[in-house]
Amino acid sequence: MEQESKTLIYKGMIQYILGSTNYTLNHIAQFSHLSLDSIRAIYYHDLLQISLNAEIQLLKLYQIVLEINSNQKIA
């Protein structure tokens, strides 16, 4: 159950990045230092097969996008 919840969270993060930027899945993979296959597995197949370090990198990318978007709304 925990794995399923984490997968949905990461899929939502990827969806947010795609929807609020011009990034593609390939960009997300590059910026978070993951393979494109890993990003596709999360996004299309609801499979989370990445290391804890990779999860942290994806979280950092999401945080950066959130901060940029919130700063744009303030300005």
CYANA upper distance limits for C-alpha pairs under 8 A (distance plus 0.5 A):
  1 MET  CA      5 SER  CA      6.81
  2 GLU  CA      6 LYS  CA      6.70
  3 GLN  CA      7 THR  CA      6.63
  3 GLN  CA     48 LEU  CA      7.85
  4 GLU  CA      8 LEU  CA      6.85
  4 GLU  CA     46 ASP  CA      8.36
  5 SER  CA      9 ILE  CA      6.76
  6 LYS  CA     10 TYR  CA      6.68
  6 LYS  CA     48 LEU  CA      8.31
  7 THR  CA     11 LYS  CA      6.52
  7 THR  CA     42 ILE  CA      6.96
  7 THR  CA     46 ASP  CA      6.50
  7 THR  CA     47 LEU  CA      7.01
  7 THR  CA     48 LEU  CA      6.06
  8 LEU  CA     12 GLY  CA      6.59
  8 LEU  CA     46 ASP  CA      7.54
  9 ILE  CA     13 MET  CA      6.74
 10 TYR  CA     14 ILE  CA      6.67
 10 TYR  CA     42 ILE  CA      7.67
 11 LYS  CA     15 GLN  CA      6.64
 11 LYS  CA     42 ILE  CA      6.37
 11 LYS  CA     43 TYR  CA      5.66
 11 LYS  CA     46 ASP  CA      7.83
 12 GLY  CA     16 TYR  CA      6.59
 13 MET  CA     17 ILE  CA      6.75
 13 MET  CA     62 TYR  CA      6.90
 14 ILE  CA     18 LEU  CA      6.65
 14 ILE  CA     28 ILE  CA      8.20
 14 ILE  CA     43 TYR  CA      7.55
 14 ILE  CA     62 TYR  CA      8.31
 15 GLN  CA     19 GLY  CA      6.50
 15 GLN  CA     43 TYR  CA      8.32
 16 TYR  CA     20 SER  CA      6.45
 17 ILE  CA     21 THR  CA      6.33
 17 ILE  CA     23 TYR  CA      7.57
 17 ILE  CA     28 ILE  CA      8.46
 17 ILE  CA     62 TYR  CA      7.29
 17 ILE  CA     65 VAL  CA      7.32
 18 LEU  CA     22 ASN  CA      7.16
 18 LEU  CA     23 TYR  CA      6.22
 18 LEU  CA     24 THR  CA      6.86
 18 LEU  CA     25 LEU  CA      8.02
 20 SER  CA     69 ASN  CA      8.34
 23 TYR  CA     27 HIS  CA      5.99
 23 TYR  CA     28 ILE  CA      7.12
 24 THR  CA     28 ILE  CA      6.87
 25 LEU  CA     29 ALA  CA      6.65
 25 LEU  CA     36 LEU  CA      7.44
 25 LEU  CA     39 ILE  CA      7.26
 25 LEU  CA     40 ARG  CA      7.81
 26 ASN  CA     30 GLN  CA      6.70
 26 ASN  CA     36 LEU  CA      6.33
 27 HIS  CA     31 PHE  CA      6.49
 28 ILE  CA     32 SER  CA      6.46
 28 ILE  CA     39 ILE  CA      8.18
 28 ILE  CA     61 LEU  CA      8.44
 29 ALA  CA     33 HIS  CA      6.32
 29 ALA  CA     34 LEU  CA      5.25
 29 ALA  CA     35 SER  CA      6.11
 29 ALA  CA     36 LEU  CA      5.75
 29 ALA  CA     38 SER  CA      8.41
 29 ALA  CA     39 ILE  CA      6.68
 30 GLN  CA     34 LEU  CA      6.81
 30 GLN  CA     35 SER  CA      7.91
 30 GLN  CA     36 LEU  CA      8.33
 31 PHE  CA     61 LEU  CA      7.46
 32 SER  CA     54 ALA  CA      7.64
 32 SER  CA     57 GLN  CA      5.44
 32 SER  CA     58 LEU  CA      5.55
 32 SER  CA     60 LYS  CA      8.24
 32 SER  CA     61 LEU  CA      6.70
 33 HIS  CA     54 ALA  CA      7.53
 33 HIS  CA     57 GLN  CA      7.41
 34 LEU  CA     38 SER  CA      6.98
 34 LEU  CA     39 ILE  CA      7.55
 34 LEU  CA     54 ALA  CA      6.94
 35 SER  CA     39 ILE  CA      7.12
 36 LEU  CA     40 ARG  CA      6.59
 37 ASP  CA     41 ALA  CA      6.48
 38 SER  CA     42 ILE  CA      6.90
 38 SER  CA     48 LEU  CA      8.08
 38 SER  CA     49 GLN  CA      7.23
 38 SER  CA     50 ILE  CA      7.35
 39 ILE  CA     43 TYR  CA      6.59
 40 ARG  CA     44 TYR  CA      6.03
 40 ARG  CA     45 HIS  CA      7.69
 41 ALA  CA     45 HIS  CA      5.48
 41 ALA  CA     46 ASP  CA      6.70
 41 ALA  CA     47 LEU  CA      5.67
 41 ALA  CA     48 LEU  CA      7.37
 41 ALA  CA     49 GLN  CA      8.31
 42 ILE  CA     46 ASP  CA      5.16
 42 ILE  CA     47 LEU  CA      5.30
 42 ILE  CA     48 LEU  CA      6.00
 42 ILE  CA     49 GLN  CA      8.47
 43 TYR  CA     47 LEU  CA      8.42
 50 ILE  CA     54 ALA  CA      6.43
 50 ILE  CA     55 GLU  CA      7.21
 51 SER  CA     55 GLU  CA      6.82
 52 LEU  CA     56 ILE  CA      6.80
 53 ASN  CA     57 GLN  CA      6.86
 54 ALA  CA     58 LEU  CA      6.78
 55 GLU  CA     59 LEU  CA      6.69
 56 ILE  CA     60 LYS  CA      6.65
 57 GLN  CA     61 LEU  CA      6.83
 58 LEU  CA     62 TYR  CA      6.75
 59 LEU  CA     63 GLN  CA      6.61
 60 LYS  CA     64 ILE  CA      6.71
 61 LEU  CA     65 VAL  CA      6.81
 62 TYR  CA     66 LEU  CA      6.67
 63 GLN  CA     67 GLU  CA      6.64
 64 ILE  CA     68 ILE  CA      6.68
 65 VAL  CA     69 ASN  CA      6.60
 66 LEU  CA     70 SER  CA      6.56
 67 GLU  CA     71 ASN  CA      6.58
 68 ILE  CA     72 GLN  CA      6.71
 69 ASN  CA     73 LYS  CA      6.89
 70 SER  CA     74 ILE  CA      6.92
 71 ASN  CA     75 ALA  CA      6.78
